Amino acid sequence: MTANDLFFQRKQAAAVLKHGVLMRYPPVFATMTGSTSDGGRVVYLDGYAGPGRYEPEGDETIGAPGSPLLAVRSATTIAQWSRDLHCIFIERNPQYAENLRRVLNEEANAGLNFDVLKGDVQDQLNEALALVGKSPLLTFLDPFGTALPYEAMTEQLMGRDSDLKTEVLLNLNLEMVWRIGGLLTGKESDPERTKSGSSATLERIDAFLGGDWWRETFTAARESKEPGSAARAAHTVATEFCRRVLAATGFQSFSVPIRRRPHHPPLFLLILFYRHQAAPYQFNEAVSGANAEWREHFRQADLSEDLERRRNEEDPDLFGEDLIVTMSEQEANSIEAKLEDQWVATITTNITTLLDKTSALRIEASFADIYGKTLGLAREKHLRRAWDQLYDAGLVLKRDKAQKIRRLTINRVI
Ligand SMILES: C[S@@+](CC[C@H](N)C(=O)[O-])C[C@H]1O[C@@H](n2cnc3c(N)ncnc32)[C@H](O)[C@@H]1O
């Protein structure tokens, strides 16, 4: 059994954040882009779909939903708002593809449109794009290792006519970059380096990242060889990758680090490539909600471990469990409230600093600077609080509560 086989046997902690984003963002993309498309049709293309569900864990009779099930559930929800989210799935593993068809047939409401294409994403891409036609398209690429070759992503997906609404969500495996990058910087005697497959492995990354430029970038960034430098070097490579995509296609990017545990180095970067100015703002809303869910996931995991440890003590205090659960919830609420207060304070400072240089701040255009370090953590409700505090302090004009906040401009009191 390979590590990849094991992937679907246990929903990874990293999948909590990824799936949290996938539950939230595609419906927003479909709602926004479908308003002008024929029959409200929008396409979600999942290039590395998997079997649809994870294997059941523990007492579960049914496993956690994988990305395809989340997509068809979104499609069902947004059908109420006259949006037809057509889902296309590509899966290379024949058994997974079969399983996926079965799971989707069991789950999807009658009348829901989906296609499962069995085979390599690279070979199936033209057929998938023919099914997409001119509809708005959100593509999700979530491979185990390297994804589509660079040209396929930048020319076939991002190269769609610029009038067509197109976004790509790539789950970039940083751990793979730093492990394979180790082939470049390891000792001559390192067995990894002399493995016959090592040059083929490096070439696979070259194809994905669009050339061998990353080898030098990685090696230079890895120079210090300090602990954590490989993870940082992989991050540098990812940043340069996004810069190159921007230069080649005009697609900007918004990256979300995905960690196994808080304070661990990110294992993945979930990157949204977009053209439309509203995209990063909406994506941030999705990421912030997913991040809250992710923090709660770890609290629950720590709590279960704690309870389990207490049960195994010589003199277990089982009656205290309810109290421990309640205290953990109260503590979590207080930690969350403190975090939110800190975010609001940071946003307030950022707005004040920005308004030192200009008298008017368009939210949609400047939202990354407005959120600053809280990007991906804070969202609209925190921005609203910050604005209201600044208004109460007499520093900015009142916000128009009848309008969508992302379309507003914060005006300084002269
Ligand atoms: C990380 S898993 C996908 C997990 C899924 N997105 C989820 O969240 O539930 C990657 C999947 O891509 C499939 N795969 C790998 N290489 C592929 C390729 N070249 N074309 C299509 N599918 C591929 C694997 O069989 C595996 O099922």
Ligand as a Chemical Component Dictionary entry (heavy atoms), coordinates in Angstrom:
data_LIG
# 
_chem_comp.id                   LIG 
_chem_comp.type                 NON-POLYMER 
_chem_comp.pdbx_formal_charge   0 
_chem_comp.three_letter_code    LIG 
# 
loop_
_chem_comp_atom.comp_id 
_chem_comp_atom.atom_id 
_chem_comp_atom.alt_atom_id 
_chem_comp_atom.type_symbol 
_chem_comp_atom.charge 
_chem_comp_atom.model_Cartn_x 
_chem_comp_atom.model_Cartn_y 
_chem_comp_atom.model_Cartn_z 
_chem_comp_atom.pdbx_ordinal 
LIG C1  C1  C 0  -5.090  14.415 -3.611  1  
LIG S1  S1  S 1  -6.119  13.334 -4.440  2  
LIG C2  C2  C 0  -7.570  14.283 -4.706  3  
LIG C3  C3  C 0  -8.385  14.513 -3.492  4  
LIG C4  C4  C 0  -9.674  15.213 -3.755  5  
LIG N1  N1  N 0  -9.463  16.502 -4.422  6  
LIG C5  C5  C 0  -10.420 15.486 -2.446  7  
LIG O1  O1  O 0  -10.177 16.515 -1.809  8  
LIG O2  O2  O -1 -11.267 14.668 -2.066  9  
LIG C6  C6  C 0  -5.458  13.232 -6.050  10 
LIG C7  C7  C 0  -6.235  12.343 -7.011  11 
LIG O3  O3  O 0  -5.765  12.593 -8.320  12 
LIG C8  C8  C 0  -5.665  11.375 -9.025  13 
LIG N2  N2  N 0  -4.640  11.594 -10.078 14 
LIG C9  C9  C 0  -3.299  11.591 -9.929  15 
LIG N3  N3  N 0  -2.700  11.916 -11.096 16 
LIG C10 C10 C 0  -3.700  12.177 -11.981 17 
LIG C11 C11 C 0  -3.708  12.597 -13.337 18 
LIG N4  N4  N 0  -2.572  12.799 -14.006 19 
LIG N5  N5  N 0  -4.902  12.787 -13.941 20 
LIG C12 C12 C 0  -6.057  12.581 -13.249 21 
LIG N6  N6  N 0  -6.101  12.170 -11.966 22 
LIG C13 C13 C 0  -4.935  11.983 -11.326 23 
LIG C14 C14 C 0  -5.281  10.362 -7.966  24 
LIG O4  O4  O 0  -5.667  9.049  -8.360  25 
LIG C15 C15 C 0  -6.082  10.856 -6.761  26 
LIG O5  O5  O 0  -7.328  10.244 -6.714  27 
# 
loop_
_chem_comp_bond.comp_id 
_chem_comp_bond.atom_id_1 
_chem_comp_bond.atom_id_2 
_chem_comp_bond.value_order 
_chem_comp_bond.pdbx_ordinal 
LIG C1  S1  SING 1  
LIG S1  C2  SING 2  
LIG S1  C6  SING 3  
LIG C2  C3  SING 4  
LIG C3  C4  SING 5  
LIG C4  N1  SING 6  
LIG C4  C5  SING 7  
LIG C5  O1  DOUB 8  
LIG C5  O2  SING 9  
LIG C6  C7  SING 10 
LIG C7  O3  SING 11 
LIG C7  C15 SING 12 
LIG O3  C8  SING 13 
LIG C8  N2  SING 14 
LIG C8  C14 SING 15 
LIG N2  C9  SING 16 
LIG N2  C13 SING 17 
LIG C9  N3  DOUB 18 
LIG N3  C10 SING 19 
LIG C10 C11 SING 20 
LIG C10 C13 DOUB 21 
LIG C11 N4  SING 22 
LIG C11 N5  DOUB 23 
LIG N5  C12 SING 24 
LIG C12 N6  DOUB 25 
LIG N6  C13 SING 26 
LIG C14 O4  SING 27 
LIG C14 C15 SING 28 
LIG C15 O5  SING 29 
# 
